[in-house]
Amino acid sequence: MFRSLLFIPGNNPSMIQNADIFPADAIIFDLEDSVDVLEKDNARQLVKNYLVESKTQPSFVVLRINPVDTSFFEMDLELILSKKVDYILLPKAGVDSLHILEEKLNEFETKYELPTVKVLALAETTKSIIEIYKIAKHCRVDGILLGAEDLASEIEIDRSNQGNEIAFARSRVVFASTACHILPIDTPNTNIDNEALLREDCLIAKSMGMKAKTAIHPSQLEVINEIFSPSQKEIEWANGVLAAKEENTGKGAFSYRGKMIDKPLILKAERILEKAKKFNIK
């Protein structure tokens, strides 16, 4: 369960060393897009050194590897030998690339007796969006992250502040993830100096069903955490619903604040309070 995931370029030693102090629910060490091809080996070594030697670690470590059809793929995966990697972020995820990753992870985990590493699938191609349900139901996949910038580039469209051009992709990610009980994660917002635009983007994503959002700069984390946390109004409503449920034991439906409450809304209230407890929100 995340609200925020912060991308840290693998070749940025100062950010890597501070990874555990950023207020993100998970840190994504990026060995792919943010790292020039000539810096790949250096980035991998920097991240490896941090994972192996650092006495303090982020709550969750996500490793964004290079695609399965590159020469860097297997070398990137070797970082799971540190036993500090919780998730692999698979770029340009698809049914075929997931199969390749699954085989290689099985091989590593069996040979080195490693704990199971889960996968976050990066849906950033039209093929990914088309195959989204098959991706979501894969046994390794624990969440789907929408990559809107690469997707827009492939379709040859411009990104807007309102995000109308990615509404279909966002919905596909949300529906497939929800159907498979995994986490839908929204694309990062590239406006790192405009808090108002970030806030608007977060609210749109949340209204469409996204449960978390990635950040490309630490300054974005406060807004993301705020919006993807349960609000005081939501917590109050959830507590009221569950209290009313206790008062109406044995009833399949009951009234609360003039509205009919039944099982779906009770489950919603329980999820709100579960998230509030997880993130220590009172």
C-alpha positions in Angstrom: 0.0 0.0 0.0 1.6 3.2 -1.2 0.7 6.8 -1.7 4.0 8.1 -3.1 6.9 6.6 -5.0 10.0 8.8 -5.6 12.2 8.2 -8.7 15.9 8.6 -7.9 18.4 8.5 -10.8 20.9 5.7 -10.3 23.8 8.0 -11.2 22.9 10.7 -8.6 25.0 9.8 -5.5 23.7 12.6 -3.3 20.1 11.6 -3.8 20.9 7.9 -3.3 22.6 8.6 0.0 19.5 10.5 1.2 17.0 7.9 0.0 15.9 6.9 3.4 15.1 10.4 4.6 12.7 11.4 1.8 9.0 11.2 2.9 8.1 8.8 0.1 6.4 5.5 0.8 8.8 3.8 -1.6 12.0 4.8 -3.5 12.5 3.8 -7.1 16.2 3.6 -8.0 16.2 4.2 -11.7 18.7 2.5 -13.9 16.8 3.1 -17.1 15.5 6.4 -18.6 17.2 8.9 -16.3 20.6 7.3 -16.9 22.6 7.8 -20.1 23.8 4.7 -21.8 27.4 5.6 -20.9 26.5 5.9 -17.2 24.6 2.6 -16.9 27.5 0.6 -15.3 28.3 3.4 -12.9 24.7 3.9 -11.9 24.3 0.1 -11.2 27.4 0.1 -9.0 26.3 3.2 -7.1 22.9 1.6 -6.3 24.5 -1.7 -5.5 26.9 -0.1 -3.0 24.1 1.8 -1.3 21.9 -1.4 -1.0 24.8 -3.5 0.4 26.5 -1.0 2.6 23.9 1.5 3.9 22.8 0.8 7.5 19.5 2.6 6.9 17.1 1.8 4.0 13.9 3.2 2.6 10.7 1.4 3.8 10.4 -0.1 0.3 13.0 -0.4 -2.4 11.9 -0.5 -6.1 14.5 -1.2 -8.8 13.7 0.2 -12.2 15.7 -2.1 -14.5 16.4 -1.7 -18.2 14.2 -3.6 -20.7 14.5 -7.3 -21.1 15.8 -6.9 -24.7 18.9 -4.9 -23.6 22.3 -6.0 -22.6 21.9 -4.4 -19.2 18.8 -6.5 -18.2 20.5 -9.4 -16.4 23.2 -7.3 -14.8 20.6 -5.0 -13.4 18.7 -8.0 -12.0 21.8 -9.1 -10.1 21.1 -6.3 -7.6 18.4 -8.5 -6.1 21.3 -10.6 -4.6 21.5 -7.8 -2.0 18.2 -9.0 -0.6 17.2 -5.3 -0.3 15.1 -5.0 -3.4 11.3 -5.4 -2.7 10.0 -4.8 -6.2 11.3 -4.8 -9.8 9.8 -2.0 -11.9 9.6 -3.5 -15.4 9.7 -0.9 -18.2 7.6 -1.3 -21.3 5.8 -4.2 -19.6 3.9 -6.7 -21.6 3.0 -10.4 -21.5 6.2 -11.4 -23.3 8.6 -9.3 -21.2 6.9 -10.4 -18.0 7.4 -14.0 -19.0 11.1 -13.4 -19.6 11.4 -11.6 -16.2 9.6 -14.3 -14.4 11.9 -17.0 -15.7 15.0 -15.0 -14.7 13.7 -14.2 -11.3 12.8 -17.9 -10.7 16.3 -18.8 -11.7 17.9 -16.2 -9.3 15.6 -17.0 -6.4 16.2 -20.8 -6.7 19.9 -20.6 -7.2 20.6 -18.1 -4.4 17.7 -18.9 -2.1 16.3 -15.4 -2.3 13.0 -14.1 -1.0 10.3 -13.6 -3.7 10.6 -10.3 -5.5 7.4 -8.7 -6.6 6.9 -6.7 -9.8 5.5 -3.3 -10.6 4.6 -3.2 -14.3 5.3 0.0 -16.1 2.6 0.4 -18.7 4.0 3.0 -21.1 3.2 1.6 -24.6 0.1 1.2 -26.5 0.7 -2.6 -26.4 0.9 -2.4 -22.6 -2.5 -0.7 -22.4 -4.1 -3.2 -24.8 -2.7 -6.1 -22.7 -3.3 -4.5 -19.4 -5.6 -7.1 -17.9 -3.2 -10.0 -18.7 -0.4 -7.9 -17.2 -2.5 -7.2 -14.0 -3.3 -10.8 -13.3 0.3 -12.1 -13.6 1.2 -13.8 -10.3 4.3 -11.5 -9.8 2.6 -8.2 -10.5 1.6 -6.2 -7.4 0.9 -2.9 -9.1 0.7 -1.1 -12.5 2.4 2.2 -13.0 1.1 4.3 -15.9 4.0 5.9 -17.9 2.2 8.7 -19.8 5.2 10.5 -21.2 6.4 7.5 -23.3 2.8 6.6 -24.2 2.1 10.1 -25.5 5.3 10.1 -27.4 4.4 6.8 -29.1 0.9 8.1 -30.0 2.4 11.4 -31.1 0.3 13.6 -28.9 1.1 16.4 -26.5 0.5 16.1 -22.8 -1.8 18.6 -21.2 -2.4 19.8 -17.7 -5.9 18.4 -17.7 -4.8 15.0 -18.9 -7.7 14.3 -21.2 -5.4 12.6 -23.7 -4.5 9.9 -21.1 -7.9 9.4 -19.6 -8.5 6.1 -21.4 -5.1 4.8 -20.4 -5.7 5.8 -16.8 -9.0 4.1 -16.7 -7.6 0.9 -18.2 -4.9 0.8 -15.5 -7.4 1.5 -12.7 -10.0 -1.1 -13.9 -7.5 -3.9 -14.6 -5.7 -3.2 -11.3 -8.9 -3.1 -9.3 -10.2 -6.3 -10.9 -7.0 -8.1 -9.9 -6.7 -6.5 -6.4 -3.4 -4.8 -7.1 -2.3 -1.1 -6.9 -2.9 1.4 -9.7 -0.2 4.0 -9.7 -0.4 7.3 -11.6 2.2 8.7 -13.9 4.5 11.4 -12.6 3.8 15.1 -13.1 6.7 16.8 -14.8 5.8 20.3 -13.5 8.2 20.3 -10.6 8.0 24.0 -10.0 4.2 24.4 -10.1 2.4 23.1 -7.0 -1.0 24.1 -8.2 -0.7 22.0 -11.4 0.6 19.1 -9.4 -2.3 19.3 -7.0 -4.8 19.5 -9.9 -3.2 16.5 -11.5 -3.3 14.5 -8.3 -7.0 15.3 -7.7 -7.9 14.2 -11.3 -5.9 11.0 -10.9 -7.5 10.2 -7.5 -11.0 11.0 -8.9 -10.4 8.4 -11.6 -9.4 5.7 -9.1 -5.6 5.9 -8.9 -4.4 5.0 -5.4 -0.8 6.4 -5.6 1.4 8.6 -7.7 5.0 8.7 -8.6 7.2 11.8 -8.0 10.3 12.9 -9.9 11.4 15.4 -7.3 11.2 15.3 -3.5 9.4 18.7 -3.5 6.3 16.9 -4.9 6.0 14.4 -2.1 4.1 16.5 0.4 1.2 17.3 -2.0 1.1 13.7 -3.3 1.0 12.2 0.2 -1.7 14.7 1.3 -4.0 14.0 -1.6 -3.6 10.2 -1.7 -4.1 10.0 2.1 -7.6 9.7 3.5 -8.9 13.2 4.4 -10.3 14.0 7.9 -13.7 14.1 6.3 -13.3 10.7 4.8 -12.1 9.2 8.1 -15.0 10.8 10.0 -17.4 9.3 7.5 -15.8 5.9 7.7 -15.9 5.8 11.5 -19.5 6.9 11.4 -20.5 4.2 8.9 -18.9 1.5 11.0 -20.4 2.8 14.2 -23.8 2.8 12.5 -23.2 -0.7 11.3 -22.7 -1.9 14.9 -25.9 -0.2 15.8 -27.7 -2.0 13.0 -26.4 -5.5 13.5 -28.2 -8.1 11.4 -29.4 -5.6 8.8 -28.1 -5.9 5.2 -28.6 -2.2 4.7 -29.2 0.8 7.0 -29.4 4.6 6.8 -26.5 6.9 7.7 -26.8 10.7 7.3 -29.8 10.3 5.1 -28.1 7.8 2.7 -28.5 4.1 2.3 -25.4 2.1 3.4 -24.9 -1.5 2.3 -21.9 -3.8 1.8 -20.0 -1.9 -0.9 -20.0 1.2 1.2 -19.0 -0.7 4.4 -16.1 -2.1 2.5 -15.1 1.4 1.3 -15.2 2.6 4.9 -13.0 -0.2 6.1 -10.4 0.5 3.3 -10.3 4.2 4.3 -9.6 3.3 7.9 -7.1 0.7 7.0 -5.2 3.2 4.9 -5.4 5.8 7.7 -3.9 3.3 10.1 -1.2 2.3 7.7 0.0 5.9 7.3 -0.7 6.9 10.9 -3.4 9.5 10.1 -5.8 10.3 12.9 
